[in-house]
Amino acid sequence: MRVSREEFEALVEEALTQLPAEFRAALDNVAVMVEEEPSDDDLEGVGIDPRDPDRDDLFGLYQGIPLIDRDSFYSGLPDRVLIYRGPILRACDTRREVIREVRDTVQHELGHFFGLEEHELPF
């Protein structure tokens, strides 16, 4: 599937605007960014062997301190949500699938920002 970087970034922005207002308002000190591919460190950090040719692809990654784990004195660098363009495009056959996967991945990674564990996320 071919989607330009600019168009892909616009899909990520659209996914953010579709969040309910109360969630968008809580996205303070978090940067949502598009990366082409996960680094070997990113893959290893979630238990994926980057040398395994049959490994699962990583579509997104949350890096930071979840809101529920912060105290009133918290001040740090912005948390990051990384959305990986290459793996998503390789997994999708249609534009509609790309749109859905971007939305689901953004929501999934922001779920971690809000403190949800992997088993608590709907996708």
Backbone as XML, in Angstrom:
<?xml version="1.0"?>
<chain id="A" units="angstrom">
  <residue number="1" name="MET">
    <atom name="N" x="0.855" y="-1.175" z="0.000"/>
    <atom name="CA" x="0.000" y="0.000" z="0.000"/>
    <atom name="C" x="0.896" y="1.232" z="0.000"/>
  </residue>
  <residue number="2" name="ARG">
    <atom name="N" x="0.573" y="2.195" z="-0.824"/>
    <atom name="CA" x="1.345" y="3.434" z="-0.898"/>
    <atom name="C" x="0.551" y="4.588" z="-0.300"/>
  </residue>
  <residue number="3" name="VAL">
    <atom name="N" x="1.135" y="5.223" z="0.680"/>
    <atom name="CA" x="0.591" y="6.441" z="1.279"/>
    <atom name="C" x="1.801" y="7.320" z="1.593"/>
  </residue>
  <residue number="4" name="SER">
    <atom name="N" x="1.816" y="8.528" z="1.072"/>
    <atom name="CA" x="2.963" y="9.410" z="1.311"/>
    <atom name="C" x="3.099" y="9.713" z="2.801"/>
  </residue>
  <residue number="5" name="ARG">
    <atom name="N" x="4.280" y="10.123" z="3.187"/>
    <atom name="CA" x="4.505" y="10.475" z="4.591"/>
    <atom name="C" x="3.569" y="11.594" z="5.025"/>
  </residue>
  <residue number="6" name="GLU">
    <atom name="N" x="3.398" y="12.596" z="4.174"/>
    <atom name="CA" x="2.516" y="13.714" z="4.510"/>
    <atom name="C" x="1.074" y="13.256" z="4.705"/>
  </residue>
  <residue number="7" name="GLU">
    <atom name="N" x="0.610" y="12.384" z="3.822"/>
    <atom name="CA" x="-0.747" y="11.868" z="3.945"/>
    <atom name="C" x="-0.888" y="11.002" z="5.197"/>
  </residue>
  <residue number="8" name="PHE">
    <atom name="N" x="0.139" y="10.201" z="5.482"/>
    <atom name="CA" x="0.115" y="9.354" z="6.668"/>
    <atom name="C" x="0.061" y="10.219" z="7.927"/>
  </residue>
  <residue number="9" name="GLU">
    <atom name="N" x="0.874" y="11.263" z="7.978"/>
    <atom name="CA" x="0.853" y="12.174" z="9.130"/>
    <atom name="C" x="-0.522" y="12.823" z="9.281"/>
  </residue>
  <residue number="10" name="ALA">
    <atom name="N" x="-1.163" y="13.141" z="8.157"/>
    <atom name="CA" x="-2.512" y="13.712" z="8.211"/>
    <atom name="C" x="-3.504" y="12.690" z="8.783"/>
  </residue>
  <residue number="11" name="LEU">
    <atom name="N" x="-3.321" y="11.413" z="8.471"/>
    <atom name="CA" x="-4.196" y="10.380" z="9.030"/>
    <atom name="C" x="-4.008" y="10.269" z="10.545"/>
  </residue>
  <residue number="12" name="VAL">
    <atom name="N" x="-2.779" y="10.407" z="11.013"/>
    <atom name="CA" x="-2.520" y="10.395" z="12.451"/>
    <atom name="C" x="-3.192" y="11.600" z="13.105"/>
  </residue>
  <residue number="13" name="GLU">
    <atom name="N" x="-3.057" y="12.760" z="12.504"/>
    <atom name="CA" x="-3.714" y="13.970" z="13.034"/>
    <atom name="C" x="-5.227" y="13.795" z="13.071"/>
  </residue>
  <residue number="14" name="GLU">
    <atom name="N" x="-5.781" y="13.206" z="12.024"/>
    <atom name="CA" x="-7.228" y="12.966" z="11.985"/>
    <atom name="C" x="-7.655" y="12.014" z="13.101"/>
  </residue>
  <residue number="15" name="ALA">
    <atom name="N" x="-6.852" y="10.983" z="13.338"/>
    <atom name="CA" x="-7.161" y="10.053" z="14.427"/>
    <atom name="C" x="-7.179" y="10.781" z="15.764"/>
  </residue>
  <residue number="16" name="LEU">
    <atom name="N" x="-6.292" y="11.739" z="15.942"/>
    <atom name="CA" x="-6.269" y="12.520" z="17.186"/>
    <atom name="C" x="-7.501" y="13.409" z="17.308"/>
  </residue>
  <residue number="17" name="THR">
    <atom name="N" x="-7.925" y="14.005" z="16.214"/>
    <atom name="CA" x="-9.103" y="14.884" z="16.273"/>
    <atom name="C" x="-10.382" y="14.097" z="16.512"/>
  </residue>
  <residue number="18" name="GLN">
    <atom name="N" x="-10.376" y="12.806" z="16.208"/>
    <atom name="CA" x="-11.561" y="11.977" z="16.420"/>
    <atom name="C" x="-11.701" y="11.484" z="17.857"/>
  </residue>
  <residue number="19" name="LEU">
    <atom name="N" x="-10.691" y="11.723" z="18.678"/>
    <atom name="CA" x="-10.790" y="11.331" z="20.088"/>
    <atom name="C" x="-11.869" y="12.165" z="20.776"/>
  </residue>
  <residue number="20" name="PRO">
    <atom name="N" x="-12.543" y="11.622" z="21.750"/>
    <atom name="CA" x="-13.498" y="12.427" z="22.521"/>
    <atom name="C" x="-12.790" y="13.644" z="23.145"/>
  </residue>
  <residue number="21" name="ALA">
    <atom name="N" x="-13.513" y="14.734" z="23.258"/>
    <atom name="CA" x="-12.940" y="16.000" z="23.721"/>
    <atom name="C" x="-12.236" y="15.874" z="25.068"/>
  </residue>
  <residue number="22" name="GLU">
    <atom name="N" x="-12.798" y="15.099" z="25.985"/>
    <atom name="CA" x="-12.177" y="14.983" z="27.309"/>
    <atom name="C" x="-10.822" y="14.284" z="27.239"/>
  </residue>
  <residue number="23" name="PHE">
    <atom name="N" x="-10.640" y="13.379" z="26.280"/>
    <atom name="CA" x="-9.344" y="12.723" z="26.115"/>
    <atom name="C" x="-8.356" y="13.651" z="25.416"/>
  </residue>
  <residue number="24" name="ARG">
    <atom name="N" x="-8.818" y="14.363" z="24.382"/>
    <atom name="CA" x="-7.937" y="15.330" z="23.708"/>
    <atom name="C" x="-7.441" y="16.378" z="24.690"/>
  </residue>
  <residue number="25" name="ALA">
    <atom name="N" x="-8.306" y="16.827" z="25.586"/>
    <atom name="CA" x="-7.930" y="17.851" z="26.562"/>
    <atom name="C" x="-6.872" y="17.342" z="27.540"/>
  </residue>
  <residue number="26" name="ALA">
    <atom name="N" x="-6.826" y="16.040" z="27.759"/>
    <atom name="CA" x="-5.876" y="15.463" z="28.713"/>
    <atom name="C" x="-4.522" y="15.151" z="28.082"/>
  </residue>
  <residue number="27" name="LEU">
    <atom name="N" x="-4.367" y="15.398" z="26.802"/>
    <atom name="CA" x="-3.114" y="15.079" z="26.109"/>
    <atom name="C" x="-2.092" y="16.198" z="26.299"/>
  </residue>
  <residue number="28" name="ASP">
    <atom name="N" x="-1.804" y="16.485" z="27.548"/>
    <atom name="CA" x="-0.813" y="17.497" z="27.875"/>
    <atom name="C" x="0.541" y="16.815" z="28.050"/>
  </residue>
  <residue number="29" name="ASN">
    <atom name="N" x="1.567" y="17.394" z="27.471"/>
    <atom name="CA" x="2.931" y="16.899" z="27.615"/>
    <atom name="C" x="3.119" y="15.517" z="26.990"/>
  </residue>
  <residue number="30" name="VAL">
    <atom name="N" x="2.465" y="15.297" z="25.843"/>
    <atom name="CA" x="2.657" y="14.066" z="25.072"/>
    <atom name="C" x="2.768" y="14.450" z="23.591"/>
  </residue>
  <residue number="31" name="ALA">
    <atom name="N" x="3.779" y="13.917" z="22.938"/>
    <atom name="CA" x="4.000" y="14.169" z="21.520"/>
    <atom name="C" x="3.672" y="12.908" z="20.735"/>
  </residue>
  <residue number="32" name="VAL">
    <atom name="N" x="2.832" y="13.043" z="19.733"/>
    <atom name="CA" x="2.505" y="11.927" z="18.852"/>
    <atom name="C" x="3.293" y="12.143" z="17.567"/>
  </residue>
  <residue number="33" name="MET">
    <atom name="N" x="4.137" y="11.173" z="17.247"/>
    <atom name="CA" x="5.069" y="11.323" z="16.140"/>
    <atom name="C" x="5.012" y="10.131" z="15.203"/>
  </residue>
  <residue number="34" name="VAL">
    <atom name="N" x="5.297" y="10.382" z="13.942"/>
    <atom name="CA" x="5.382" y="9.323" z="12.938"/>
    <atom name="C" x="6.856" y="9.006" z="12.703"/>
  </residue>
  <residue number="35" name="GLU">
    <atom name="N" x="7.181" y="7.737" z="12.755"/>
    <atom name="CA" x="8.511" y="7.232" z="12.416"/>
    <atom name="C" x="8.335" y="6.218" z="11.297"/>
  </residue>
  <residue number="36" name="GLU">
    <atom name="N" x="9.358" y="6.062" z="10.470"/>
    <atom name="CA" x="9.270" y="5.096" z="9.367"/>
    <atom name="C" x="9.274" y="3.659" z="9.884"/>
  </residue>
  <residue number="37" name="GLU">
    <atom name="N" x="10.199" y="3.331" z="10.768"/>
    <atom name="CA" x="10.361" y="1.967" z="11.262"/>
    <atom name="C" x="10.760" y="2.012" z="12.735"/>
  </residue>
  <residue number="38" name="PRO">
    <atom name="N" x="10.406" y="0.988" z="13.492"/>
    <atom name="CA" x="10.903" y="0.917" z="14.867"/>
    <atom name="C" x="12.395" y="0.599" z="14.873"/>
  </residue>
  <residue number="39" name="SER">
    <atom name="N" x="13.093" y="1.146" z="15.842"/>
    <atom name="CA" x="14.511" y="0.825" z="15.986"/>
    <atom name="C" x="14.653" y="-0.560" z="16.611"/>
  </residue>
  <residue number="40" name="ASP">
    <atom name="N" x="15.862" y="-1.117" z="16.525"/>
    <atom name="CA" x="16.119" y="-2.398" z="17.180"/>
    <atom name="C" x="15.856" y="-2.277" z="18.679"/>
  </residue>
  <residue number="41" name="ASP">
    <atom name="N" x="16.227" y="-1.153" z="19.283"/>
    <atom name="CA" x="15.979" y="-0.947" z="20.720"/>
    <atom name="C" x="14.489" y="-0.940" z="21.029"/>
  </residue>
  <residue number="42" name="ASP">
    <atom name="N" x="13.695" y="-0.306" z="20.152"/>
    <atom name="CA" x="12.243" y="-0.286" z="20.360"/>
    <atom name="C" x="11.679" y="-1.700" z="20.316"/>
  </residue>
  <residue number="43" name="LEU">
    <atom name="N" x="12.118" y="-2.471" z="19.330"/>
    <atom name="CA" x="11.637" y="-3.851" z="19.201"/>
    <atom name="C" x="12.038" y="-4.686" z="20.411"/>
  </residue>
  <residue number="44" name="GLU">
    <atom name="N" x="13.302" y="-4.599" z="20.795"/>
    <atom name="CA" x="13.776" y="-5.368" z="21.947"/>
    <atom name="C" x="13.062" y="-4.954" z="23.223"/>
  </residue>
  <residue number="45" name="GLY">
    <atom name="N" x="12.716" y="-3.660" z="23.321"/>
    <atom name="CA" x="12.030" y="-3.158" z="24.509"/>
    <atom name="C" x="10.660" y="-3.769" z="24.721"/>
  </residue>
  <residue number="46" name="VAL">
    <atom name="N" x="10.050" y="-4.262" z="23.653"/>
    <atom name="CA" x="8.737" y="-4.906" z="23.779"/>
    <atom name="C" x="8.829" y="-6.416" z="23.574"/>
  </residue>
  <residue number="47" name="GLY">
    <atom name="N" x="10.058" y="-6.932" z="23.604"/>
    <atom name="CA" x="10.232" y="-8.377" z="23.530"/>
    <atom name="C" x="10.247" y="-8.969" z="22.138"/>
  </residue>
  <residue number="48" name="ILE">
    <atom name="N" x="10.518" y="-8.169" z="21.122"/>
    <atom name="CA" x="10.596" y="-8.666" z="19.749"/>
    <atom name="C" x="12.065" y="-8.720" z="19.343"/>
  </residue>
  <residue number="49" name="ASP">
    <atom name="N" x="12.500" y="-9.863" z="18.833"/>
    <atom name="CA" x="13.875" y="-10.029" z="18.377"/>
    <atom name="C" x="14.005" y="-9.377" z="16.998"/>
  </residue>
  <residue number="50" name="PRO">
    <atom name="N" x="14.775" y="-8.295" z="16.883"/>
    <atom name="CA" x="14.887" y="-7.616" z="15.587"/>
    <atom name="C" x="15.562" y="-8.455" z="14.508"/>
  </residue>
  <residue number="51" name="ARG">
    <atom name="N" x="16.268" y="-9.518" z="14.891"/>
    <atom name="CA" x="16.947" y="-10.385" z="13.923"/>
    <atom name="C" x="16.057" y="-11.504" z="13.414"/>
  </residue>
  <residue number="52" name="ASP">
    <atom name="N" x="14.883" y="-11.660" z="13.984"/>
    <atom name="CA" x="13.966" y="-12.728" z="13.600"/>
    <atom name="C" x="13.200" y="-12.310" z="12.347"/>
  </residue>
  <residue number="53" name="PRO">
    <atom name="N" x="13.434" y="-12.975" z="11.211"/>
    <atom name="CA" x="12.731" y="-12.572" z="9.978"/>
    <atom name="C" x="11.226" y="-12.819" z="10.036"/>
  </residue>
  <residue number="54" name="ASP">
    <atom name="N" x="10.771" y="-13.668" z="10.949"/>
    <atom name="CA" x="9.343" y="-13.977" z="11.074"/>
    <atom name="C" x="8.688" y="-13.233" z="12.234"/>
  </residue>
  <residue number="55" name="ARG">
    <atom name="N" x="9.367" y="-12.193" z="12.742"/>
    <atom name="CA" x="8.847" y="-11.456" z="13.895"/>
    <atom name="C" x="7.565" y="-10.711" z="13.543"/>
  </residue>
  <residue number="56" name="ASP">
    <atom name="N" x="6.817" y="-10.414" z="14.583"/>
    <atom name="CA" x="5.648" y="-9.563" z="14.420"/>
    <atom name="C" x="6.110" y="-8.133" z="14.169"/>
  </residue>
  <residue number="57" name="ASP">
    <atom name="N" x="5.327" y="-7.389" z="13.403"/>
    <atom name="CA" x="5.625" y="-5.977" z="13.197"/>
    <atom name="C" x="5.082" y="-5.160" z="14.362"/>
  </residue>
  <residue number="58" name="LEU">
    <atom name="N" x="5.751" y="-4.096" z="14.667"/>
    <atom name="CA" x="5.331" y="-3.174" z="15.716"/>
    <atom name="C" x="4.736" y="-1.948" z="15.030"/>
  </residue>
  <residue number="59" name="PHE">
    <atom name="N" x="3.464" y="-1.659" z="15.323"/>
    <atom name="CA" x="2.777" y="-0.543" z="14.681"/>
    <atom name="C" x="2.923" y="0.760" z="15.450"/>
  </residue>
  <residue number="60" name="GLY">
    <atom name="N" x="3.091" y="0.667" z="16.750"/>
    <atom name="CA" x="3.201" y="1.881" z="17.559"/>
    <atom name="C" x="3.840" y="1.566" z="18.892"/>
  </residue>
  <residue number="61" name="LEU">
    <atom name="N" x="4.260" y="2.631" z="19.590"/>
    <atom name="CA" x="4.928" y="2.462" z="20.866"/>
    <atom name="C" x="4.697" y="3.694" z="21.729"/>
  </residue>
  <residue number="62" name="TYR">
    <atom name="N" x="4.360" y="3.464" z="22.995"/>
    <atom name="CA" x="4.246" y="4.550" z="23.968"/>
    <atom name="C" x="5.512" y="4.564" z="24.812"/>
  </residue>
  <residue number="63" name="GLN">
    <atom name="N" x="6.115" y="5.724" z="24.947"/>
    <atom name="CA" x="7.303" y="5.904" z="25.776"/>
    <atom name="C" x="7.022" y="7.017" z="26.777"/>
  </residue>
  <residue number="64" name="GLY">
    <atom name="N" x="7.001" y="6.683" z="28.047"/>
    <atom name="CA" x="6.781" y="7.708" z="29.053"/>
    <atom name="C" x="6.248" y="7.145" z="30.351"/>
  </residue>
  <residue number="65" name="ILE">
    <atom name="N" x="5.704" y="8.033" z="31.161"/>
    <atom name="CA" x="5.121" y="7.699" z="32.454"/>
    <atom name="C" x="3.606" y="7.867" z="32.334"/>
  </residue>
  <residue number="66" name="PRO">
    <atom name="N" x="2.833" y="6.791" z="32.474"/>
    <atom name="CA" x="1.375" y="6.914" z="32.362"/>
    <atom name="C" x="0.809" y="7.923" z="33.363"/>
  </residue>
  <residue number="67" name="LEU">
    <atom name="N" x="-0.271" y="8.556" z="32.979"/>
    <atom name="CA" x="-0.894" y="9.572" z="33.835"/>
    <atom name="C" x="-1.189" y="9.057" z="35.231"/>
  </residue>
  <residue number="68" name="ILE">
    <atom name="N" x="-1.641" y="7.823" z="35.353"/>
    <atom name="CA" x="-2.026" y="7.304" z="36.666"/>
    <atom name="C" x="-0.830" y="7.072" z="37.583"/>
  </residue>
  <residue number="69" name="ASP">
    <atom name="N" x="0.380" y="7.067" z="37.016"/>
    <atom name="CA" x="1.586" y="6.846" z="37.809"/>
    <atom name="C" x="2.302" y="8.145" z="38.173"/>
  </residue>
  <residue number="70" name="ARG">
    <atom name="N" x="1.705" y="9.269" z="37.840"/>
    <atom name="CA" x="2.341" y="10.557" z="38.110"/>
    <atom name="C" x="1.780" y="11.168" z="39.387"/>
  </residue>
  <residue number="71" name="ASP">
    <atom name="N" x="2.645" y="11.890" z="40.083"/>
    <atom name="CA" x="2.151" y="12.627" z="41.242"/>
    <atom name="C" x="2.028" y="14.099" z="40.865"/>
  </residue>
  <residue number="72" name="SER">
    <atom name="N" x="1.616" y="14.922" z="41.796"/>
    <atom name="CA" x="1.373" y="16.334" z="41.503"/>
    <atom name="C" x="2.666" y="17.105" z="41.233"/>
  </residue>
  <residue number="73" name="PHE">
    <atom name="N" x="3.808" y="16.499" z="41.534"/>
    <atom name="CA" x="5.095" y="17.161" z="41.314"/>
    <atom name="C" x="5.760" y="16.736" z="40.008"/>
  </residue>
  <residue number="74" name="TYR">
    <atom name="N" x="5.062" y="15.931" z="39.229"/>
    <atom name="CA" x="5.656" y="15.412" z="37.997"/>
    <atom name="C" x="5.960" y="16.544" z="37.026"/>
  </residue>
  <residue number="75" name="SER">
    <atom name="N" x="7.178" y="16.566" z="36.564"/>
    <atom name="CA" x="7.551" y="17.450" z="35.458"/>
    <atom name="C" x="8.706" y="16.779" z="34.742"/>
  </residue>
  <residue number="76" name="GLY">
    <atom name="N" x="8.499" y="16.479" z="33.518"/>
    <atom name="CA" x="9.533" y="15.786" z="32.760"/>
    <atom name="C" x="9.394" y="16.095" z="31.296"/>
  </residue>
  <residue number="77" name="LEU">
    <atom name="N" x="10.257" y="15.475" z="30.524"/>
    <atom name="CA" x="10.169" y="15.621" z="29.083"/>
    <atom name="C" x="8.824" y="15.086" z="28.610"/>
  </residue>
  <residue number="78" name="PRO">
    <atom name="N" x="8.347" y="15.564" z="27.487"/>
    <atom name="CA" x="7.071" y="15.031" z="26.988"/>
    <atom name="C" x="7.145" y="13.528" z="26.758"/>
  </residue>
  <residue number="79" name="ASP">
    <atom name="N" x="6.056" y="12.854" z="27.078"/>
    <atom name="CA" x="5.920" y="11.455" z="26.708"/>
    <atom name="C" x="5.826" y="11.411" z="25.187"/>
  </residue>
  <residue number="80" name="ARG">
    <atom name="N" x="6.086" y="10.228" z="24.621"/>
    <atom name="CA" x="6.024" y="10.098" z="23.166"/>
    <atom name="C" x="5.163" y="8.907" z="22.781"/>
  </residue>
  <residue number="81" name="VAL">
    <atom name="N" x="4.365" y="9.117" z="21.769"/>
    <atom name="CA" x="3.656" y="8.034" z="21.094"/>
    <atom name="C" x="4.234" y="7.993" z="19.690"/>
  </residue>
  <residue number="82" name="LEU">
    <atom name="N" x="4.819" y="6.861" z="19.346"/>
    <atom name="CA" x="5.410" y="6.681" z="18.028"/>
    <atom name="C" x="4.491" y="5.799" z="17.198"/>
  </residue>
  <residue number="83" name="ILE">
    <atom name="N" x="4.172" y="6.258" z="16.002"/>
    <atom name="CA" x="3.358" y="5.491" z="15.061"/>
    <atom name="C" x="4.280" y="5.146" z="13.897"/>
  </residue>
  <residue number="84" name="TYR">
    <atom name="N" x="4.421" y="3.843" z="13.616"/>
    <atom name="CA" x="5.381" y="3.376" z="12.624"/>
    <atom name="C" x="4.710" y="3.170" z="11.266"/>
  </residue>
  <residue number="85" name="ARG">
    <atom name="N" x="5.074" y="4.033" z="10.330"/>
    <atom name="CA" x="4.460" y="4.061" z="9.010"/>
    <atom name="C" x="4.716" y="2.766" z="8.224"/>
  </residue>
  <residue number="86" name="GLY">
    <atom name="N" x="5.966" y="2.321" z="8.146"/>
    <atom name="CA" x="6.308" y="1.154" z="7.328"/>
    <atom name="C" x="5.536" y="-0.097" z="7.698"/>
  </residue>
  <residue number="87" name="PRO">
    <atom name="N" x="5.560" y="-0.498" z="8.966"/>
    <atom name="CA" x="4.824" y="-1.710" z="9.338"/>
    <atom name="C" x="3.318" y="-1.621" z="9.065"/>
  </residue>
  <residue number="88" name="ILE">
    <atom name="N" x="2.732" y="-0.460" z="9.302"/>
    <atom name="CA" x="1.291" y="-0.317" z="9.049"/>
    <atom name="C" x="1.003" y="-0.442" z="7.559"/>
  </residue>
  <residue number="89" name="LEU">
    <atom name="N" x="1.808" y="0.220" z="6.730"/>
    <atom name="CA" x="1.554" y="0.145" z="5.289"/>
    <atom name="C" x="1.775" y="-1.269" z="4.748"/>
  </residue>
  <residue number="90" name="ARG">
    <atom name="N" x="2.751" y="-1.985" z="5.277"/>
    <atom name="CA" x="2.981" y="-3.369" z="4.822"/>
    <atom name="C" x="1.841" y="-4.293" z="5.222"/>
  </residue>
  <residue number="91" name="ALA">
    <atom name="N" x="1.165" y="-3.995" z="6.321"/>
    <atom name="CA" x="0.094" y="-4.868" z="6.815"/>
    <atom name="C" x="-1.253" y="-4.603" z="6.150"/>
  </residue>
  <residue number="92" name="CYS">
    <atom name="N" x="-1.370" y="-3.487" z="5.456"/>
    <atom name="CA" x="-2.666" y="-3.082" z="4.906"/>
    <atom name="C" x="-2.678" y="-3.180" z="3.383"/>
  </residue>
  <residue number="93" name="ASP">
    <atom name="N" x="-3.828" y="-3.594" z="2.859"/>
    <atom name="CA" x="-3.989" y="-3.721" z="1.411"/>
    <atom name="C" x="-4.761" y="-2.567" z="0.796"/>
  </residue>
  <residue number="94" name="THR">
    <atom name="N" x="-5.548" y="-1.856" z="1.605"/>
    <atom name="CA" x="-6.370" y="-0.773" z="1.070"/>
    <atom name="C" x="-6.196" y="0.487" z="1.918"/>
  </residue>
  <residue number="95" name="ARG">
    <atom name="N" x="-6.580" y="1.591" z="1.348"/>
    <atom name="CA" x="-6.542" y="2.856" z="2.077"/>
    <atom name="C" x="-7.444" y="2.788" z="3.313"/>
  </residue>
  <residue number="96" name="ARG">
    <atom name="N" x="-8.584" y="2.178" z="3.171"/>
    <atom name="CA" x="-9.510" y="2.027" z="4.300"/>
    <atom name="C" x="-8.857" y="1.267" z="5.456"/>
  </residue>
  <residue number="97" name="GLU">
    <atom name="N" x="-8.113" y="0.208" z="5.127"/>
    <atom name="CA" x="-7.407" y="-0.538" z="6.173"/>
    <atom name="C" x="-6.340" y="0.323" z="6.844"/>
  </residue>
  <residue number="98" name="VAL">
    <atom name="N" x="-5.632" y="1.139" z="6.064"/>
    <atom name="CA" x="-4.612" y="2.031" z="6.628"/>
    <atom name="C" x="-5.266" y="3.009" z="7.601"/>
  </residue>
  <residue number="99" name="ILE">
    <atom name="N" x="-6.365" y="3.610" z="7.190"/>
    <atom name="CA" x="-7.071" y="4.572" z="8.049"/>
    <atom name="C" x="-7.484" y="3.905" z="9.351"/>
  </residue>
  <residue number="100" name="ARG">
    <atom name="N" x="-8.065" y="2.723" z="9.267"/>
    <atom name="CA" x="-8.511" y="2.006" z="10.462"/>
    <atom name="C" x="-7.332" y="1.634" z="11.356"/>
  </residue>
  <residue number="101" name="GLU">
    <atom name="N" x="-6.243" y="1.138" z="10.753"/>
    <atom name="CA" x="-5.080" y="0.716" z="11.551"/>
    <atom name="C" x="-4.398" y="1.912" z="12.221"/>
  </residue>
  <residue number="102" name="VAL">
    <atom name="N" x="-4.312" y="3.020" z="11.523"/>
    <atom name="CA" x="-3.742" y="4.230" z="12.134"/>
    <atom name="C" x="-4.596" y="4.645" z="13.322"/>
  </residue>
  <residue number="103" name="ARG">
    <atom name="N" x="-5.909" y="4.700" z="13.137"/>
    <atom name="CA" x="-6.802" y="5.088" z="14.227"/>
    <atom name="C" x="-6.671" y="4.136" z="15.410"/>
  </residue>
  <residue number="104" name="ASP">
    <atom name="N" x="-6.707" y="2.839" z="15.127"/>
    <atom name="CA" x="-6.620" y="1.850" z="16.199"/>
    <atom name="C" x="-5.274" y="1.934" z="16.923"/>
  </residue>
  <residue number="105" name="THR">
    <atom name="N" x="-4.200" y="2.140" z="16.189"/>
    <atom name="CA" x="-2.867" y="2.215" z="16.791"/>
    <atom name="C" x="-2.725" y="3.467" z="17.643"/>
  </residue>
  <residue number="106" name="VAL">
    <atom name="N" x="-3.201" y="4.597" z="17.146"/>
    <atom name="CA" x="-3.159" y="5.839" z="17.943"/>
    <atom name="C" x="-3.945" y="5.639" z="19.232"/>
  </residue>
  <residue number="107" name="GLN">
    <atom name="N" x="-5.141" y="5.106" z="19.142"/>
    <atom name="CA" x="-5.960" y="4.898" z="20.334"/>
    <atom name="C" x="-5.303" y="3.898" z="21.286"/>
  </residue>
  <residue number="108" name="HIS">
    <atom name="N" x="-4.718" y="2.857" z="20.747"/>
    <atom name="CA" x="-4.063" y="1.835" z="21.565"/>
    <atom name="C" x="-2.900" y="2.443" z="22.356"/>
  </residue>
  <residue number="109" name="GLU">
    <atom name="N" x="-2.035" y="3.164" z="21.676"/>
    <atom name="CA" x="-0.866" y="3.733" z="22.353"/>
    <atom name="C" x="-1.271" y="4.828" z="23.338"/>
  </residue>
  <residue number="110" name="LEU">
    <atom name="N" x="-2.270" y="5.610" z="23.019"/>
    <atom name="CA" x="-2.753" y="6.614" z="23.977"/>
    <atom name="C" x="-3.412" y="5.942" z="25.174"/>
  </residue>
  <residue number="111" name="GLY">
    <atom name="N" x="-3.964" y="4.758" z="24.976"/>
    <atom name="CA" x="-4.488" y="4.001" z="26.104"/>
    <atom name="C" x="-3.392" y="3.733" z="27.133"/>
  </residue>
  <residue number="112" name="HIS">
    <atom name="N" x="-2.191" y="3.442" z="26.657"/>
    <atom name="CA" x="-1.058" y="3.259" z="27.578"/>
    <atom name="C" x="-0.727" y="4.574" z="28.287"/>
  </residue>
  <residue number="113" name="PHE">
    <atom name="N" x="-0.789" y="5.690" z="27.585"/>
    <atom name="CA" x="-0.558" y="7.003" z="28.200"/>
    <atom name="C" x="-1.545" y="7.237" z="29.344"/>
  </residue>
  <residue number="114" name="PHE">
    <atom name="N" x="-2.784" y="6.814" z="29.153"/>
    <atom name="CA" x="-3.809" y="6.994" z="30.185"/>
    <atom name="C" x="-3.736" y="5.920" z="31.272"/>
  </residue>
  <residue number="115" name="GLY">
    <atom name="N" x="-2.821" y="4.956" z="31.114"/>
    <atom name="CA" x="-2.584" y="3.994" z="32.178"/>
    <atom name="C" x="-3.153" y="2.615" z="31.965"/>
  </residue>
  <residue number="116" name="LEU">
    <atom name="N" x="-3.707" y="2.333" z="30.797"/>
    <atom name="CA" x="-4.265" y="1.009" z="30.539"/>
    <atom name="C" x="-3.153" y="0.019" z="30.215"/>
  </residue>
  <residue number="117" name="GLU">
    <atom name="N" x="-3.304" y="-1.184" z="30.689"/>
    <atom name="CA" x="-2.369" y="-2.266" z="30.393"/>
    <atom name="C" x="-2.783" y="-2.938" z="29.075"/>
  </residue>
  <residue number="118" name="GLU">
    <atom name="N" x="-1.879" y="-3.685" z="28.509"/>
    <atom name="CA" x="-2.111" y="-4.329" z="27.219"/>
    <atom name="C" x="-3.412" y="-5.126" z="27.200"/>
  </residue>
  <residue number="119" name="HIS">
    <atom name="N" x="-3.663" y="-5.916" z="28.231"/>
    <atom name="CA" x="-4.866" y="-6.766" z="28.262"/>
    <atom name="C" x="-6.163" y="-5.953" z="28.442"/>
  </residue>
  <residue number="120" name="GLU">
    <atom name="N" x="-6.063" y="-4.689" z="28.805"/>
    <atom name="CA" x="-7.244" y="-3.844" z="29.000"/>
    <atom name="C" x="-7.643" y="-3.088" z="27.738"/>
  </residue>
  <residue number="121" name="LEU">
    <atom name="N" x="-6.796" y="-3.119" z="26.721"/>
    <atom name="CA" x="-7.032" y="-2.358" z="25.502"/>
    <atom name="C" x="-7.877" y="-3.173" z="24.536"/>
  </residue>
  <residue number="122" name="PRO">
    <atom name="N" x="-8.801" y="-2.516" z="23.836"/>
    <atom name="CA" x="-9.706" y="-3.261" z="22.948"/>
    <atom name="C" x="-9.037" y="-3.775" z="21.669"/>
  </residue>
  <residue number="123" name="PHE">
    <atom name="N" x="-7.896" y="-3.205" z="21.280"/>
    <atom name="CA" x="-7.197" y="-3.671" z="20.075"/>
    <atom name="C" x="-5.721" y="-3.416" z="20.210"/>
  </residue>
</chain>
